């Protein structure tokens, strides 16, 4: 999922993003040859769903709805309300309510039912999802960012607990570690911001599976987050 806010002098591409899927196709040549037997990476028709209506953005400021969007758009697989309810800790009836709300804004759609389906299945309305508030002051997208940051903290805390329990049982350390958090301070022009954004998305996209249901042996589900934002502690000019 991508949250875009133009900077005071907006570049042609967004200056800030929270990403779940990359927006532009990548050629097979750019991705490089895959080793024999490797899982095929994403190469499917692209359909970007972009939300600009402030009311729709406000409707997304709910942790369960954002988790549903992340799950359906990242996996490109269908899920029932019961399956999503188990993942988010809600009741199936509450999840059905949230799914209908997301359907209203064109974010999710009913999936094709199988022959033995007893419950409606839902899928993403596209391959990529973006929120663009147009740079409004105190835009509702900030509430979405807060929820995404809370999800990051939840994952980090859960990982820390699992790591400590693993160590207490005498387990070996991971190499390389499964959690990485890095930060940099850069001086970028509007053009460079756009270029860096697209290069990061292109790199992430190269690791997405063409068939999300065909997970390679040994692969672990990993959540990624990337952001770019003007520094609030800019040094005064000499």
SULRA-V102452 format. One record per backbone hydrogen bond with DSSP energy under -0.5 kcal/mol. NH is the residue of the N-H (numbers start at 1). CO is the residue of the C=O. Records with the same first field share a line. If there is no record, write none. Layout:
NH->CO, CO
This chain:
2->129
4->2, 131
10->8
15->5
31->27
32->28
38->35
42->208
49->128
50->48
51->130
52->50
57->53
58->54
59->55
60->56, 57
61->58
62->60
66->62
67->63
68->64
69->65
70->66
71->67
72->68
73->69
74->70
75->71
76->72
79->122
81->120
84->80
85->81
86->82
87->83
88->84
89->85
90->85
95->91
96->92
97->93
98->94
99->95
100->96
101->97
102->98
103->99
104->100
105->101
106->103
107->102
108->102
109->123
111->121
117->114
122->79
123->109
125->107
127->47
128->47
130->49
131->2
132->51
133->4
136->133
139->136
142->139
143->140
144->140
145->141
146->142
147->143
148->144
149->145
150->146
151->147
152->148
153->149
154->150
155->151
156->152
157->153
158->154
159->155
160->156
161->157
162->158
163->159
164->160
165->161
166->162
167->163
168->164
169->165
170->167
171->166
186->184
188->186
193->189
194->190
195->191
196->192
197->193
198->194
199->195
200->196
201->197
202->198
203->199
204->200
205->201
206->202
207->204
208->205
210->40
211->40
212->210
214->211
215->213
219->216
234->231
